[in-house]
Amino acid sequence: MNLERSRHARIKCGVVGVGSLGQHHARIYASLPGAELAGIFETDNARAKEICAKFNCRRFATLDELGEVCDAVSVVVPTDRHAEIALPLLAKGCHLLIEKPICASLAEAEQVLASAQKNNCLVQVGHVEHFNPVMAFLEKEAGRSRYITAERLAPYQTRGTEVGVVLDLMIHDIGIVLALVKSPLARIDSVGIQVLSKTEDIANARLQFENGCVANLSASRLSLKKAREIRIFQDNAYLSLDFMNQSGHLVKKSDLITYGLKMKIGLVKAGDHSSIPVHQIPIEKGEPLALELAHFVDSVAKAKQPKVGGALGKSALEVAITITEQIRAHKSNR
């Protein structure tokens, strides 16, 4: 299952864990050009039977059997089992897409990345928002960010609570901000509250970068609504984007200057904000997970490093763990 072999024929793909999210990995691999869903590894008998019937694939009895057949595998199990699943598959030469976060600890992440290098395997980390069409727009337009706010809200569910809300939800926005700002972190200040689970369910973090940019991130898994929004203020524009609905608007500084001049000479009245041009952003909608898996398969086929590789996954994890440790230190000091 090496890079040389992967350049030829369809990429044989597998999925470990076909629960709420893993079933969609199976669905997409089954229909993706250039990929072939070879099979799954799933401990729940009823679930395995359902998915195999639905997508006409094989259920493997062991990870070793899956690794023998597959070129590429999605690891879609609880975070605290990522390293346990990833390491034997890497030893078999499988390229991996590991759902975010890459692992539950930095030590495990380093083990996984060292094994990937040793076995000449690619590791892509499932920071799916990097494949949201909204992110493609941000990568082009948000190169001069000075202040960023991001809010990620979700209703409570037991899935994912093996880790806190920072590793569960906020890590998406950590990865986004690290990719956009491209500057070392100077300071992190965090607060969080544990409500229903054993870890924090609500968190806020203020990230200050060496280039002066500040990002304020909020995440909650106790919300009555879902939201995934980001606002970016820079010296030439204000951008407000919605990752969930793949929409947004943009106000340019040049338009504000024109508005001010018109107000000065009496062409518009003070307070008439309807004259400020607000540009709706033309975002071509797409399923982020499908775009992510297509990129993964293409990366394996062409033996190229993925957009969201292990380095970014590890950096996002490091920041998330720092935030989590700060929150827990505050709690113990109370």
Secondary structure, 3 states (H helix, E strand, C coil): CCHHHHCCCCEEEEEECCCCCHHHHHHHHHHCCCEEEEEEECCCHHHHHHHHHHHCCEECCCHHHHHHHCCEEEECCCHHHHHHHHHHHHHCCCEEEEECCCCCCHHHHHHHHHHHHHCCCCEEEECHHHHCHHHHHHHHHCCCEEEEEEEEECCCCCCCCCCCHHHHHHHHHHHHHHHHHCCCEEEEEEEEECCCCCCCCEEEEEEEECCCCEEEEEEECCCCCCEEEEEEEECCEEEEEECCCCEEEEEEHHHHHHHHHHHHCCCCCCCCHHHCCCEECCCCCCCHHHHHHHHHHHHHHHCCCCCCEHHHHHHHHHHHHHHHHHHHHHHHHC
